[in-house]
Amino acid sequence: MSRPNQQIIQCSVKSCKYNDKVKYCTLEGIIVGEHVSNAKTKHETDCMSFEPEMQ
């Protein structure tokens, strides 16, 4: 599997410090994890790279 030179990650979580406040994540890559064993739906997974924006 080849990787693109520039990865585009769309994100709607505006409370994350990595969100550009439009619709994109500014990280070069993210970590996705599951919060239950053997996830079967998207609701059982999370972006583990999330960091709350400091206000």
C-alpha distance matrix in Angstrom:
0.0 3.8 6.7 9.9 13.0 14.9 13.9 16.6 17.8 20.7 23.4 26.9 28.2 30.8 32.3 29.3 29.9 26.4 26.9 28.2 30.7 29.4 26.2 23.4 22.4 23.0 20.8 17.7 16.0 17.6 18.0 18.3 20.5 22.8 26.5 27.3 26.1 23.6 23.2 23.4 23.9 22.8 26.3 25.5 22.8 23.3 22.0 23.0 22.9 25.9 29.0 32.2 33.6 36.8 39.7
3.8 0.0 3.8 6.7 9.5 11.8 11.6 14.6 16.5 19.7 22.6 26.2 27.7 29.9 31.5 28.4 28.6 25.0 25.5 26.3 29.1 27.7 24.8 21.9 20.9 21.1 19.1 15.7 14.7 17.0 18.2 19.1 21.8 24.4 28.1 29.3 28.5 26.2 25.5 25.9 25.9 24.3 27.7 27.2 24.2 24.1 22.3 23.3 22.6 25.5 28.3 31.5 32.5 35.7 38.5
6.7 3.8 0.0 3.8 6.5 8.4 8.0 11.3 13.3 16.7 19.5 23.2 24.5 26.5 28.2 25.0 25.0 21.3 22.0 22.7 25.6 24.4 21.6 18.5 17.4 17.3 15.4 11.9 11.3 14.0 15.7 17.0 20.0 23.0 26.5 28.2 27.7 25.9 24.8 25.4 25.1 23.0 26.2 25.8 22.5 21.9 19.7 20.7 19.6 22.4 25.0 28.1 29.0 32.1 34.9
9.9 6.7 3.8 0.0 3.8 5.4 6.0 9.2 12.0 15.2 18.4 22.1 23.7 25.3 27.2 24.2 24.1 20.3 20.5 20.7 23.6 22.1 19.6 16.5 16.0 15.7 14.5 11.2 11.5 14.6 17.1 18.4 21.8 24.8 28.3 30.1 30.1 28.3 26.9 27.3 26.4 24.0 27.1 27.2 23.8 22.9 20.4 21.7 20.1 22.5 24.9 27.7 28.1 31.3 33.8
13.0 9.5 6.5 3.8 0.0 3.8 6.5 9.9 13.0 16.3 19.2 22.9 24.2 25.3 27.2 24.1 23.3 19.5 20.1 19.9 23.2 21.9 19.9 16.6 15.8 14.7 13.5 10.1 11.6 15.1 18.0 20.0 23.5 26.7 30.0 32.2 32.3 30.9 29.4 30.1 29.2 26.5 29.3 29.4 25.9 24.5 21.5 22.5 20.3 22.7 24.6 27.4 27.4 30.3 32.8
14.9 11.8 8.4 5.4 3.8 0.0 3.8 6.5 9.8 12.9 15.9 19.4 20.8 21.7 23.8 20.8 20.1 16.3 16.6 16.2 19.4 18.1 16.2 12.9 12.4 11.3 10.8 7.8 9.8 13.2 16.5 18.4 22.0 25.3 28.3 30.8 31.3 30.0 28.2 28.9 27.5 24.6 27.2 27.6 24.0 22.3 19.2 20.5 18.1 20.0 21.9 24.4 24.2 27.2 29.5
13.9 11.6 8.0 6.0 6.5 3.8 0.0 3.8 6.5 9.9 12.8 16.5 17.9 19.3 21.3 18.4 18.2 14.4 14.5 14.8 17.8 16.5 14.0 10.7 10.0 9.9 9.1 6.6 7.4 10.3 13.5 15.0 18.7 21.8 24.8 27.2 27.9 26.6 24.6 25.2 23.8 20.8 23.4 23.8 20.3 18.7 15.8 17.4 15.3 17.2 19.5 22.1 22.3 25.5 27.9
16.6 14.6 11.3 9.2 9.9 6.5 3.8 0.0 3.8 6.5 9.7 13.2 15.1 16.4 18.8 16.3 16.6 12.9 12.1 12.2 14.7 13.1 10.4 7.4 7.7 8.7 9.1 8.1 8.8 10.7 14.1 15.0 18.7 21.5 24.3 26.8 27.9 26.7 24.2 24.6 22.6 19.3 21.7 22.7 19.4 17.7 14.9 17.1 15.0 16.2 18.5 20.5 20.5 23.9 26.0
17.8 16.5 13.3 12.0 13.0 9.8 6.5 3.8 0.0 3.8 6.4 10.1 11.7 13.5 15.7 13.3 14.2 10.7 9.7 10.9 13.0 11.9 8.7 5.8 5.4 7.8 8.1 8.4 7.9 8.4 11.6 12.1 15.7 18.4 20.9 23.5 25.0 23.9 21.3 21.8 19.6 16.2 18.3 19.4 16.0 14.1 11.3 13.9 12.1 12.9 15.5 17.4 17.9 21.5 23.6
20.7 19.7 16.7 15.2 16.3 12.9 9.9 6.5 3.8 0.0 3.8 7.0 9.5 11.3 14.1 12.5 14.0 11.1 8.9 9.9 10.9 9.4 5.7 4.4 6.0 9.3 10.6 11.8 11.3 11.1 13.8 13.6 16.9 19.0 21.2 23.7 25.6 24.6 21.5 21.7 19.0 15.4 17.1 18.9 16.0 14.1 11.9 15.0 13.6 13.3 15.8 17.0 17.3 21.0 22.6
23.4 22.6 19.5 18.4 19.2 15.9 12.8 9.7 6.4 3.8 0.0 3.8 5.7 7.9 10.6 9.3 11.4 9.2 6.8 8.9 9.1 8.6 5.2 5.0 5.7 9.4 10.8 12.9 12.2 11.0 13.3 12.8 15.7 17.6 19.2 22.0 24.3 23.8 20.6 21.0 18.1 14.3 15.3 17.2 14.5 12.1 10.0 13.1 11.8 10.6 13.0 13.7 14.2 18.0 19.6
26.9 26.2 23.2 22.1 22.9 19.4 16.5 13.2 10.1 7.0 3.8 0.0 3.8 5.8 8.9 9.1 11.8 10.8 7.6 9.5 8.2 8.0 5.5 7.3 8.6 12.1 13.9 16.5 15.8 14.2 16.1 15.3 17.6 18.9 19.9 22.7 25.4 25.1 21.7 21.9 18.6 14.9 15.1 17.5 15.5 13.1 11.7 14.9 13.9 11.7 13.7 13.3 13.7 17.3 18.3
28.2 27.7 24.5 23.7 24.2 20.8 17.9 15.1 11.7 9.5 5.7 3.8 0.0 3.8 5.5 5.8 9.1 9.1 6.7 9.6 8.4 9.8 8.1 9.1 8.9 12.0 13.4 16.5 15.6 13.5 15.0 14.4 16.4 17.6 18.1 21.2 24.2 24.5 21.2 22.0 18.9 15.2 14.7 16.7 14.6 11.6 10.2 12.7 11.7 8.9 10.3 9.7 10.4 14.1 15.2
30.8 29.9 26.5 25.3 25.3 21.7 19.3 16.4 13.5 11.3 7.9 5.8 3.8 0.0 3.8 5.4 7.8 8.5 5.8 7.8 5.7 8.1 8.1 9.4 9.6 11.9 14.0 17.4 17.3 15.7 17.6 17.6 19.6 21.1 21.4 24.7 27.7 28.1 24.9 25.8 22.7 19.0 18.4 20.4 18.3 15.1 13.3 15.3 13.7 10.6 10.8 9.2 8.6 11.9 12.5
32.3 31.5 28.2 27.2 27.2 23.8 21.3 18.8 15.7 14.1 10.6 8.9 5.5 3.8 0.0 3.8 6.5 8.7 7.5 10.1 8.6 11.7 11.7 12.3 11.4 13.2 14.7 18.4 18.1 16.0 17.3 17.4 19.0 20.4 20.1 23.6 26.7 27.7 24.7 26.1 23.2 19.7 18.5 20.0 18.0 14.6 12.9 14.1 12.6 9.0 8.3 5.9 5.7 8.9 9.8
29.3 28.4 25.0 24.2 24.1 20.8 18.4 16.3 13.3 12.5 9.3 9.1 5.8 5.4 3.8 0.0 3.8 5.4 5.5 8.9 9.0 11.9 11.2 10.7 8.8 10.3 11.2 14.8 14.5 12.5 14.0 14.7 16.6 18.5 18.7 22.4 25.2 26.1 23.3 25.0 22.4 18.8 18.2 19.2 16.6 12.9 10.5 11.3 9.2 5.9 5.4 4.7 5.2 9.0 11.1
29.9 28.6 25.0 24.1 23.3 20.1 18.2 16.6 14.2 14.0 11.4 11.8 9.1 7.8 6.5 3.8 0.0 3.8 5.6 8.0 9.1 12.3 12.4 11.2 8.9 8.9 10.0 13.8 14.3 13.1 15.0 16.6 18.7 21.1 21.5 25.2 27.8 28.7 26.2 28.1 25.7 22.1 21.7 22.4 19.6 15.8 12.9 13.0 10.1 7.7 5.8 5.6 4.1 7.4 9.9
26.4 25.0 21.3 20.3 19.5 16.3 14.4 12.9 10.7 11.1 9.2 10.8 9.1 8.5 8.7 5.4 3.8 0.0 3.8 6.4 8.8 11.1 10.5 8.3 5.5 5.3 6.4 10.2 10.9 10.2 12.9 14.6 17.4 20.1 21.2 24.8 27.0 27.5 25.0 26.7 24.4 20.8 21.0 21.7 18.5 14.9 11.5 12.1 8.8 7.6 7.3 8.6 7.9 11.1 13.6
26.9 25.5 22.0 20.5 20.1 16.6 14.5 12.1 9.7 8.9 6.8 7.6 6.7 5.8 7.5 5.5 5.6 3.8 0.0 3.8 5.4 7.4 6.9 5.7 4.6 6.1 8.6 12.0 12.6 12.0 14.7 15.7 18.5 20.9 22.0 25.4 27.8 28.1 25.2 26.4 23.7 19.9 20.2 21.5 18.6 15.3 12.3 13.9 11.1 9.3 9.7 9.9 9.0 12.5 14.1
28.2 26.3 22.7 20.7 19.9 16.2 14.8 12.2 10.9 9.9 8.9 9.5 9.6 7.8 10.1 8.9 8.0 6.4 3.8 0.0 3.8 5.4 6.5 5.7 6.2 6.4 9.9 12.9 14.5 14.6 17.8 19.0 22.0 24.5 25.7 29.1 31.4 31.5 28.6 29.5 26.7 22.9 23.4 25.0 22.1 18.9 15.9 17.5 14.6 13.0 13.1 13.0 11.1 14.1 15.0
30.7 29.1 25.6 23.6 23.2 19.4 17.8 14.7 13.0 10.9 9.1 8.2 8.4 5.7 8.6 9.0 9.1 8.8 5.4 3.8 0.0 3.8 6.1 7.4 8.8 10.0 13.3 16.4 17.5 17.1 19.9 20.5 23.2 25.2 26.0 29.3 32.0 32.1 28.9 29.6 26.5 22.8 22.9 24.9 22.4 19.3 16.8 18.8 16.4 14.1 14.0 13.0 11.0 13.9 14.1
29.4 27.7 24.4 22.1 21.9 18.1 16.5 13.1 11.9 9.4 8.6 8.0 9.8 8.1 11.7 11.9 12.3 11.1 7.4 5.4 3.8 0.0 3.8 6.2 9.1 10.7 14.2 16.6 17.7 17.7 20.7 21.0 24.0 26.0 27.1 30.2 32.7 32.4 29.1 29.4 26.2 22.5 23.0 25.3 22.8 20.2 17.9 20.3 18.1 16.2 16.9 16.2 14.6 17.7 17.9
26.2 24.8 21.6 19.6 19.9 16.2 14.0 10.4 8.7 5.7 5.2 5.5 8.1 8.1 11.7 11.2 12.4 10.5 6.9 6.5 6.1 3.8 0.0 3.8 7.1 9.7 12.6 14.7 15.3 15.0 17.9 17.9 20.9 22.8 24.3 27.1 29.5 28.9 25.6 25.8 22.7 19.0 19.9 22.1 19.6 17.2 15.0 17.8 15.9 14.5 15.9 15.9 15.1 18.6 19.4
23.4 21.9 18.5 16.5 16.6 12.9 10.7 7.4 5.8 4.4 5.0 7.3 9.1 9.4 12.3 10.7 11.2 8.3 5.7 5.7 7.4 6.2 3.8 0.0 3.8 6.3 9.0 11.0 11.7 12.0 15.2 15.8 19.2 21.6 23.4 26.4 28.4 27.9 24.9 25.4 22.7 19.0 20.2 21.9 18.9 16.3 13.5 16.0 13.6 12.9 14.5 15.3 14.7 18.2 19.6
22.4 20.9 17.4 16.0 15.8 12.4 10.0 7.7 5.4 6.0 5.7 8.6 8.9 9.6 11.4 8.8 8.9 5.5 4.6 6.2 8.8 9.1 7.1 3.8 0.0 3.8 5.6 8.2 8.8 8.8 12.1 13.3 16.7 19.4 21.2 24.4 26.4 26.1 23.4 24.5 22.1 18.4 19.5 20.6 17.2 14.3 11.0 12.9 10.1 9.9 11.5 13.0 12.8 16.3 18.3
23.0 21.1 17.3 15.7 14.7 11.3 9.9 8.7 7.8 9.3 9.4 12.1 12.0 11.9 13.2 10.3 8.9 5.3 6.1 6.4 10.0 10.7 9.7 6.3 3.8 0.0 3.8 6.6 8.6 9.7 13.3 15.4 18.8 21.9 23.7 27.0 28.8 28.7 26.3 27.6 25.4 21.8 22.9 23.7 20.2 17.1 13.5 14.5 11.2 11.4 12.1 13.8 13.1 16.0 18.2
20.8 19.1 15.4 14.5 13.5 10.8 9.1 9.1 8.1 10.6 10.8 13.9 13.4 14.0 14.7 11.2 10.0 6.4 8.6 9.9 13.3 14.2 12.6 9.0 5.6 3.8 0.0 3.8 5.3 6.7 10.3 12.9 16.3 19.7 21.7 25.0 26.4 26.4 24.3 26.0 24.3 20.8 22.1 22.3 18.6 15.6 11.8 12.2 8.8 10.2 11.3 14.0 14.1 16.9 19.7
17.7 15.7 11.9 11.2 10.1 7.8 6.6 8.1 8.4 11.8 12.9 16.5 16.5 17.4 18.4 14.8 13.8 10.2 12.0 12.9 16.4 16.6 14.7 11.0 8.2 6.6 3.8 0.0 3.8 7.1 10.6 13.4 16.9 20.5 23.0 25.9 26.9 26.5 24.7 26.3 24.9 21.7 23.5 23.5 19.7 17.2 13.6 14.0 11.0 13.2 14.7 17.6 17.8 20.6 23.5
16.0 14.7 11.3 11.5 11.6 9.8 7.4 8.8 7.9 11.3 12.2 15.8 15.6 17.3 18.1 14.5 14.3 10.9 12.6 14.5 17.5 17.7 15.3 11.7 8.8 8.6 5.3 3.8 0.0 3.8 7.1 9.8 13.3 16.9 19.6 22.4 23.2 22.7 21.1 22.7 21.6 18.6 20.5 20.1 16.3 14.1 10.7 11.1 8.8 11.6 13.8 17.1 18.1 21.0 24.1
17.6 17.0 14.0 14.6 15.1 13.2 10.3 10.7 8.4 11.1 11.0 14.2 13.5 15.7 16.0 12.5 13.1 10.2 12.0 14.6 17.1 17.7 15.0 12.0 8.8 9.7 6.7 7.1 3.8 0.0 3.8 6.4 9.9 13.4 15.9 18.9 19.9 19.8 18.0 19.9 18.7 15.7 17.2 16.7 12.9 10.4 7.0 7.4 5.6 8.6 11.4 14.7 16.4 19.5 22.6
18.0 18.2 15.7 17.1 18.0 16.5 13.5 14.1 11.6 13.8 13.3 16.1 15.0 17.6 17.3 14.0 15.0 12.9 14.7 17.8 19.9 20.7 17.9 15.2 12.1 13.3 10.3 10.6 7.1 3.8 0.0 3.8 6.5 10.2 12.8 15.6 16.5 16.6 15.2 17.6 17.0 14.4 15.7 14.4 10.6 8.6 6.0 5.2 5.5 8.9 11.9 15.4 17.7 20.6 23.9
18.3 19.1 17.0 18.4 20.0 18.4 15.0 15.0 12.1 13.6 12.8 15.3 14.4 17.6 17.4 14.7 16.6 14.6 15.7 19.0 20.5 21.0 17.9 15.8 13.3 15.4 12.9 13.4 9.8 6.4 3.8 0.0 3.8 7.1 10.0 12.6 13.6 13.5 11.6 13.9 13.2 10.7 12.1 10.7 7.0 5.7 4.6 5.4 7.4 9.7 13.3 16.2 18.9 22.0 25.1
20.5 21.8 20.0 21.8 23.5 22.0 18.7 18.7 15.7 16.9 15.7 17.6 16.4 19.6 19.0 16.6 18.7 17.4 18.5 22.0 23.2 24.0 20.9 19.2 16.7 18.8 16.3 16.9 13.3 9.9 6.5 3.8 0.0 3.8 6.7 9.2 10.1 10.6 9.2 12.2 12.1 10.4 11.1 8.7 5.6 5.4 6.4 6.0 9.4 11.2 14.5 17.2 20.4 23.3 26.3
22.8 24.4 23.0 24.8 26.7 25.3 21.8 21.5 18.4 19.0 17.6 18.9 17.6 21.1 20.4 18.5 21.1 20.1 20.9 24.5 25.2 26.0 22.8 21.6 19.4 21.9 19.7 20.5 16.9 13.4 10.2 7.1 3.8 0.0 3.8 5.5 7.0 7.7 6.2 9.5 9.7 8.9 9.0 5.8 4.1 6.0 8.7 8.8 12.5 13.5 16.7 19.0 22.3 25.1 28.0
26.5 28.1 26.5 28.3 30.0 28.3 24.8 24.3 20.9 21.2 19.2 19.9 18.1 21.4 20.1 18.7 21.5 21.2 22.0 25.7 26.0 27.1 24.3 23.4 21.2 23.7 21.7 23.0 19.6 15.9 12.8 10.0 6.7 3.8 0.0 3.8 6.8 9.1 7.7 11.0 11.0 10.6 9.1 5.8 5.9 7.1 10.2 9.9 13.7 14.0 16.7 18.4 22.0 24.5 27.1
27.3 29.3 28.2 30.1 32.2 30.8 27.2 26.8 23.5 23.7 22.0 22.7 21.2 24.7 23.6 22.4 25.2 24.8 25.4 29.1 29.3 30.2 27.1 26.4 24.4 27.0 25.0 25.9 22.4 18.9 15.6 12.6 9.2 5.5 3.8 0.0 3.8 6.4 5.9 9.1 10.2 11.1 9.8 6.1 7.8 10.2 13.5 13.4 17.2 17.7 20.5 22.1 25.7 28.2 30.8
26.1 28.5 27.7 30.1 32.3 31.3 27.9 27.9 25.0 25.6 24.3 25.4 24.2 27.7 26.7 25.2 27.8 27.0 27.8 31.4 32.0 32.7 29.5 28.4 26.4 28.8 26.4 26.9 23.2 19.9 16.5 13.6 10.1 7.0 6.8 3.8 0.0 3.8 5.7 9.1 11.4 12.9 12.5 8.8 10.0 12.7 15.7 15.3 19.1 20.2 23.0 25.1 28.7 31.2 33.9
23.6 26.2 25.9 28.3 30.9 30.0 26.6 26.7 23.9 24.6 23.8 25.1 24.5 28.1 27.7 26.1 28.7 27.5 28.1 31.5 32.1 32.4 28.9 27.9 26.1 28.7 26.4 26.5 22.7 19.8 16.6 13.5 10.6 7.7 9.1 6.4 3.8 0.0 3.8 6.4 9.5 11.5 12.2 8.9 9.9 13.2 16.0 16.4 19.9 21.2 24.5 26.6 30.0 32.8 35.6
23.2 25.5 24.8 26.9 29.4 28.2 24.6 24.2 21.3 21.5 20.6 21.7 21.2 24.9 24.7 23.3 26.2 25.0 25.2 28.6 28.9 29.1 25.6 24.9 23.4 26.3 24.3 24.7 21.1 18.0 15.2 11.6 9.2 6.2 7.7 5.9 5.7 3.8 0.0 3.8 5.9 7.7 8.4 5.4 6.8 10.5 13.6 14.6 18.1 19.0 22.4 24.3 27.5 30.5 33.1
23.4 25.9 25.4 27.3 30.1 28.9 25.2 24.6 21.8 21.7 21.0 21.9 22.0 25.8 26.1 25.0 28.1 26.7 26.4 29.5 29.6 29.4 25.8 25.4 24.5 27.6 26.0 26.3 22.7 19.9 17.6 13.9 12.2 9.5 11.0 9.1 9.1 6.4 3.8 0.0 3.8 7.0 8.4 6.9 8.7 12.5 15.6 17.3 20.5 21.2 24.7 26.4 29.5 32.6 34.9
23.9 25.9 25.1 26.4 29.2 27.5 23.8 22.6 19.6 19.0 18.1 18.6 18.9 22.7 23.2 22.4 25.7 24.4 23.7 26.7 26.5 26.2 22.7 22.7 22.1 25.4 24.3 24.9 21.6 18.7 17.0 13.2 12.1 9.7 11.0 10.2 11.4 9.5 5.9 3.8 0.0 3.8 5.3 5.6 7.3 10.8 13.9 16.3 19.2 19.3 22.8 24.1 27.0 30.3 32.3
22.8 24.3 23.0 24.0 26.5 24.6 20.8 19.3 16.2 15.4 14.3 14.9 15.2 19.0 19.7 18.8 22.1 20.8 19.9 22.9 22.8 22.5 19.0 19.0 18.4 21.8 20.8 21.7 18.6 15.7 14.4 10.7 10.4 8.9 10.6 11.1 12.9 11.5 7.7 7.0 3.8 0.0 3.8 5.3 5.4 8.0 10.7 13.6 16.1 16.0 19.6 20.9 23.6 27.0 29.0
26.3 27.7 26.2 27.1 29.3 27.2 23.4 21.7 18.3 17.1 15.3 15.1 14.7 18.4 18.5 18.2 21.7 21.0 20.2 23.4 22.9 23.0 19.9 20.2 19.5 22.9 22.1 23.5 20.5 17.2 15.7 12.1 11.1 9.0 9.1 9.8 12.5 12.2 8.4 8.4 5.3 3.8 0.0 3.8 5.6 7.7 11.1 13.6 16.4 15.6 18.8 19.6 22.5 25.7 27.5
25.5 27.2 25.8 27.2 29.4 27.6 23.8 22.7 19.4 18.9 17.2 17.5 16.7 20.4 20.0 19.2 22.4 21.7 21.5 25.0 24.9 25.3 22.1 21.9 20.6 23.7 22.3 23.5 20.1 16.7 14.4 10.7 8.7 5.8 5.8 6.1 8.8 8.9 5.4 6.9 5.6 5.3 3.8 0.0 3.8 7.0 10.7 12.3 15.6 15.5 18.7 20.0 23.3 26.2 28.5
22.8 24.2 22.5 23.8 25.9 24.0 20.3 19.4 16.0 16.0 14.5 15.5 14.6 18.3 18.0 16.6 19.6 18.5 18.6 22.1 22.4 22.8 19.6 18.9 17.2 20.2 18.6 19.7 16.3 12.9 10.6 7.0 5.6 4.1 5.9 7.8 10.0 9.9 6.8 8.7 7.3 5.4 5.6 3.8 0.0 3.8 7.2 9.0 12.2 12.5 16.0 17.8 20.9 24.0 26.5
23.3 24.1 21.9 22.9 24.5 22.3 18.7 17.7 14.1 14.1 12.1 13.1 11.6 15.1 14.6 12.9 15.8 14.9 15.3 18.9 19.3 20.2 17.2 16.3 14.3 17.1 15.6 17.2 14.1 10.4 8.6 5.7 5.4 6.0 7.1 10.2 12.7 13.2 10.5 12.5 10.8 8.0 7.7 7.0 3.8 0.0 3.8 5.9 8.8 8.7 12.2 14.0 17.1 20.3 22.9
22.0 22.3 19.7 20.4 21.5 19.2 15.8 14.9 11.3 11.9 10.0 11.7 10.2 13.3 12.9 10.5 12.9 11.5 12.3 15.9 16.8 17.9 15.0 13.5 11.0 13.5 11.8 13.6 10.7 7.0 6.0 4.6 6.4 8.7 10.2 13.5 15.7 16.0 13.6 15.6 13.9 10.7 11.1 10.7 7.2 3.8 0.0 3.8 5.4 5.9 9.6 12.1 14.8 18.1 20.9
23.0 23.3 20.7 21.7 22.5 20.5 17.4 17.1 13.9 15.0 13.1 14.9 12.7 15.3 14.1 11.3 13.0 12.1 13.9 17.5 18.8 20.3 17.8 16.0 12.9 14.5 12.2 14.0 11.1 7.4 5.2 5.4 6.0 8.8 9.9 13.4 15.3 16.4 14.6 17.3 16.3 13.6 13.6 12.3 9.0 5.9 3.8 0.0 3.8 5.5 8.5 11.6 14.6 17.4 20.6
22.9 22.6 19.6 20.1 20.3 18.1 15.3 15.0 12.1 13.6 11.8 13.9 11.7 13.7 12.6 9.2 10.1 8.8 11.1 14.6 16.4 18.1 15.9 13.6 10.1 11.2 8.8 11.0 8.8 5.6 5.5 7.4 9.4 12.5 13.7 17.2 19.1 19.9 18.1 20.5 19.2 16.1 16.4 15.6 12.2 8.8 5.4 3.8 0.0 3.8 6.4 10.0 12.4 15.2 18.5
25.9 25.5 22.4 22.5 22.7 20.0 17.2 16.2 12.9 13.3 10.6 11.7 8.9 10.6 9.0 5.9 7.7 7.6 9.3 13.0 14.1 16.2 14.5 12.9 9.9 11.4 10.2 13.2 11.6 8.6 8.9 9.7 11.2 13.5 14.0 17.7 20.2 21.2 19.0 21.2 19.3 16.0 15.6 15.5 12.5 8.7 5.9 5.5 3.8 0.0 3.8 6.6 9.3 12.4 15.4
29.0 28.3 25.0 24.9 24.6 21.9 19.5 18.5 15.5 15.8 13.0 13.7 10.3 10.8 8.3 5.4 5.8 7.3 9.7 13.1 14.0 16.9 15.9 14.5 11.5 12.1 11.3 14.7 13.8 11.4 11.9 13.3 14.5 16.7 16.7 20.5 23.0 24.5 22.4 24.7 22.8 19.6 18.8 18.7 16.0 12.2 9.6 8.5 6.4 3.8 0.0 3.8 6.4 8.9 12.3
32.2 31.5 28.1 27.7 27.4 24.4 22.1 20.5 17.4 17.0 13.7 13.3 9.7 9.2 5.9 4.7 5.6 8.6 9.9 13.0 13.0 16.2 15.9 15.3 13.0 13.8 14.0 17.6 17.1 14.7 15.4 16.2 17.2 19.0 18.4 22.1 25.1 26.6 24.3 26.4 24.1 20.9 19.6 20.0 17.8 14.0 12.1 11.6 10.0 6.6 3.8 0.0 3.8 6.3 9.1
33.6 32.5 29.0 28.1 27.4 24.2 22.3 20.5 17.9 17.3 14.2 13.7 10.4 8.6 5.7 5.2 4.1 7.9 9.0 11.1 11.0 14.6 15.1 14.7 12.8 13.1 14.1 17.8 18.1 16.4 17.7 18.9 20.4 22.3 22.0 25.7 28.7 30.0 27.5 29.5 27.0 23.6 22.5 23.3 20.9 17.1 14.8 14.6 12.4 9.3 6.4 3.8 0.0 3.8 6.3
36.8 35.7 32.1 31.3 30.3 27.2 25.5 23.9 21.5 21.0 18.0 17.3 14.1 11.9 8.9 9.0 7.4 11.1 12.5 14.1 13.9 17.7 18.6 18.2 16.3 16.0 16.9 20.6 21.0 19.5 20.6 22.0 23.3 25.1 24.5 28.2 31.2 32.8 30.5 32.6 30.3 27.0 25.7 26.2 24.0 20.3 18.1 17.4 15.2 12.4 8.9 6.3 3.8 0.0 3.8
39.7 38.5 34.9 33.8 32.8 29.5 27.9 26.0 23.6 22.6 19.6 18.3 15.2 12.5 9.8 11.1 9.9 13.6 14.1 15.0 14.1 17.9 19.4 19.6 18.3 18.2 19.7 23.5 24.1 22.6 23.9 25.1 26.3 28.0 27.1 30.8 33.9 35.6 33.1 34.9 32.3 29.0 27.5 28.5 26.5 22.9 20.9 20.6 18.5 15.4 12.3 9.1 6.3 3.8 0.0
